[in-house]
């Protein structure tokens, strides 16, 4: 079965052996600069506008990292660090997106670091729930989930509910993250028929905005690092508009 057929049937697809260790290392080096706290102070301040923590506010006081990030997220990472767009990982993702979705371009990306021994799970949700206004979703959009190491059930790999993209958008409840932003949750327990999708380093998953998915906590001693890239029709136009009105950043200076 082709990747396009799997996407149409299940709403997601898993690919193995796509990226080389060198290509992933190139992304990880740039990602660590952004999320590792090694940038100059003035650049760190610039990052804060687009930095979040996906951990829920409830229970945040029990953080084992002495107030540090439990599951840091940096939105629009490649706008802040355009070097990410010059990597082999991005070039391959862009080629795959066009092969699977036609005339699509990047509209959003973010980095998520799930820290060691983090109890924070990414709850069951559909990405379309974050759209404003909410809608059933852009049929051309594809979301690439690229782990920078092996993604396992122990460190928070993806879970999907096959076929969930063909139904109407689920009702999502809101919860508050520790930084005050709102998150969305469609289910508290794993749906019947859900599939766990571990991915070896060098592979990735791709899903649609309507596909119900989840990523569990990280019970290992290593950080689980993921770069997520969204492609859609007129994605580059939408991204440029957001930059013009200040909802997306320009590159870091200095």
MARGU-201697 format. One record per residue (C-alpha): residue number from 0; x, y, z. Coordinates in steps of 0.02 Angstrom, whole numbers, plus 50000, padded with zeros to 5 digits. Example, Ala and Ser with C-alpha at 12.3 -4.5 7.8 and 13.67 -1.06 7.14 Angstrom:
2
- n_x_y_z
- 0_50615_49775_50390;
- 1_50684_49947_50357;
end
This chain:
254
- n_x_y_z
- 0_50000_50000_50000;
- 1_50066_50172_49954;
- 2_50086_50315_50078;
- 3_49944_50409_49994;
- 4_49829_50257_50009;
- 5_49873_50237_50193;
- 6_49837_50420_50227;
- 7_49669_50408_50141;
- 8_49621_50248_50232;
- 9_49693_50276_50407;
- 10_49732_50463_50419;
- 11_49914_50428_50456;
- 12_50065_50337_50387;
- 13_50234_50284_50457;
- 14_50394_50289_50354;
- 15_50560_50209_50405;
- 16_50739_50245_50350;
- 17_50705_50416_50274;
- 18_50841_50523_50356;
- 19_51025_50490_50387;
- 20_51105_50511_50560;
- 21_51201_50659_50490;
- 22_51041_50745_50430;
- 23_50957_50720_50599;
- 24_51113_50780_50689;
- 25_51108_50940_50588;
- 26_50930_50974_50646;
- 27_50969_50927_50826;
- 28_51115_51047_50834;
- 29_51006_51194_50779;
- 30_50861_51138_50889;
- 31_50974_51127_51042;
- 32_51034_51305_51011;
- 33_50854_51364_51017;
- 34_50794_51260_51164;
- 35_50955_51230_51257;
- 36_50973_51402_51336;
- 37_51141_51438_51252;
- 38_51090_51589_51148;
- 39_51134_51767_51200;
- 40_51014_51849_51323;
- 41_50935_51966_51195;
- 42_50895_51818_51083;
- 43_50825_51718_51229;
- 44_50704_51861_51264;
- 45_50649_51856_51082;
- 46_50615_51670_51096;
- 47_50502_51688_51247;
- 48_50358_51758_51143;
- 49_50347_51593_51049;
- 50_50400_51475_51188;
- 51_50273_51371_51281;
- 52_50262_51228_51404;
- 53_50139_51091_51360;
- 54_50128_51029_51540;
- 55_49956_51059_51619;
- 56_49942_51187_51758;
- 57_49867_51056_51872;
- 58_50010_50967_51960;
- 59_50143_51086_51894;
- 60_50198_51126_52071;
- 61_50262_50946_52081;
- 62_50386_50976_51940;
- 63_50544_50874_51969;
- 64_50650_50996_51870;
- 65_50655_51136_51999;
- 66_50548_51254_51899;
- 67_50624_51212_51729;
- 68_50525_51165_51574;
- 69_50440_50995_51583;
- 70_50389_50990_51400;
- 71_50454_51146_51313;
- 72_50383_51192_51144;
- 73_50450_51323_51023;
- 74_50329_51379_50888;
- 75_50389_51439_50718;
- 76_50563_51370_50751;
- 77_50615_51382_50568;
- 78_50562_51565_50559;
- 79_50676_51603_50705;
- 80_50816_51491_50639;
- 81_50802_51481_50448;
- 82_50950_51363_50446;
- 83_50825_51225_50483;
- 84_50754_51251_50309;
- 85_50924_51214_50232;
- 86_50936_51042_50313;
- 87_50918_50879_50222;
- 88_50775_50834_50338;
- 89_50671_50982_50282;
- 90_50711_50957_50098;
- 91_50654_50775_50107;
- 92_50497_50821_50204;
- 93_50453_50953_50075;
- 94_50477_50829_49932;
- 95_50369_50700_50020;
- 96_50233_50829_50058;
- 97_50221_50877_49875;
- 98_50219_50695_49820;
- 99_50078_50656_49942;
- 100_49981_50820_49944;
- 101_50018_50911_49782;
- 102_50052_51099_49782;
- 103_50079_51121_49968;
- 104_50206_51226_50064;
- 105_50259_51249_50245;
- 106_50134_51346_50351;
- 107_50194_51307_50529;
- 108_50323_51209_50626;
- 109_50371_51182_50806;
- 110_50497_51091_50914;
- 111_50441_50990_51066;
- 112_50563_50924_51195;
- 113_50485_50797_51315;
- 114_50607_50800_51461;
- 115_50670_50645_51554;
- 116_50549_50572_51680;
- 117_50413_50692_51623;
- 118_50238_50637_51670;
- 119_50166_50755_51540;
- 120_50069_50672_51400;
- 121_50005_50759_51245;
- 122_49818_50718_51264;
- 123_49709_50640_51131;
- 124_49662_50778_51010;
- 125_49642_50829_50828;
- 126_49752_50970_50767;
- 127_49603_51046_50676;
- 128_49533_51090_50849;
- 129_49666_51226_50862;
- 130_49609_51311_50701;
- 131_49518_51477_50714;
- 132_49378_51466_50672;
- 133_49364_51279_50700;
- 134_49328_51183_50542;
- 135_49335_51005_50479;
- 136_49509_51041_50413;
- 137_49609_51077_50258;
- 138_49602_50918_50154;
- 139_49774_50959_50081;
- 140_49863_50982_50248;
- 141_49993_50856_50307;
- 142_50081_50858_50475;
- 143_50255_50781_50481;
- 144_50315_50715_50652;
- 145_50504_50691_50645;
- 146_50587_50616_50800;
- 147_50771_50655_50821;
- 148_50801_50489_50911;
- 149_50708_50325_50924;
- 150_50527_50362_50973;
- 151_50460_50225_51086;
- 152_50308_50191_51193;
- 153_50420_50230_51342;
- 154_50476_50404_51286;
- 155_50315_50464_51205;
- 156_50292_50401_51027;
- 157_50133_50437_50931;
- 158_49968_50343_50950;
- 159_49832_50360_50816;
- 160_49651_50309_50797;
- 161_49640_50241_50619;
- 162_49498_50314_50515;
- 163_49460_50454_50638;
- 164_49497_50583_50502;
- 165_49341_50531_50407;
- 166_49220_50582_50546;
- 167_49166_50755_50601;
- 168_49280_50851_50717;
- 169_49263_50783_50895;
- 170_49208_50889_51040;
- 171_49364_50951_51130;
- 172_49373_51011_51309;
- 173_49498_51144_51362;
- 174_49634_51134_51493;
- 175_49759_51264_51551;
- 176_49945_51239_51526;
- 177_50068_51295_51659;
- 178_50111_51449_51554;
- 179_49928_51500_51544;
- 180_49893_51448_51364;
- 181_49743_51340_51324;
- 182_49759_51161_51266;
- 183_49626_51047_51192;
- 184_49581_50870_51237;
- 185_49457_50757_51146;
- 186_49473_50599_51253;
- 187_49547_50549_51420;
- 188_49574_50365_51382;
- 189_49644_50274_51232;
- 190_49505_50243_51104;
- 191_49467_50063_51057;
- 192_49568_50016_50905;
- 193_49704_50146_50933;
- 194_49875_50103_50861;
- 195_50043_50134_50947;
- 196_50174_50190_50820;
- 197_50354_50176_50879;
- 198_50477_50248_50753;
- 199_50662_50210_50740;
- 200_50781_50357_50719;
- 201_50777_50404_50536;
- 202_50591_50377_50516;
- 203_50437_50487_50538;
- 204_50248_50487_50547;
- 205_50131_50593_50441;
- 206_49949_50628_50486;
- 207_49806_50741_50436;
- 208_49736_50883_50544;
- 209_49579_50779_50575;
- 210_49669_50622_50637;
- 211_49647_50589_50823;
- 212_49817_50563_50903;
- 213_49912_50560_51068;
- 214_50091_50553_51133;
- 215_50124_50479_51305;
- 216_50240_50531_51446;
- 217_50428_50505_51441;
- 218_50480_50381_51575;
- 219_50659_50366_51511;
- 220_50817_50460_51563;
- 221_50839_50543_51393;
- 222_50748_50692_51316;
- 223_50628_50647_51175;
- 224_50654_50778_51040;
- 225_50534_50803_50894;
- 226_50521_50927_50750;
- 227_50344_50944_50682;
- 228_50315_51027_50513;
- 229_50145_51067_50438;
- 230_50121_51083_50250;
- 231_49962_51146_50167;
- 232_49899_51229_50010;
- 233_49948_51413_50014;
- 234_50045_51375_50173;
- 235_50185_51496_50131;
- 236_50059_51636_50096;
- 237_49971_51607_50262;
- 238_50137_51605_50354;
- 239_50194_51767_50272;
- 240_50030_51851_50320;
- 241_50053_51798_50501;
- 242_50228_51870_50499;
- 243_50163_52035_50429;
- 244_50034_52054_50569;
- 245_50154_51996_50705;
- 246_50079_51825_50743;
- 247_50235_51735_50678;
- 248_50415_51789_50705;
- 249_50554_51842_50590;
- 250_50727_51768_50610;
- 251_50834_51798_50764;
- 252_50957_51941_50741;
- 253_51133_51961_50806;
end
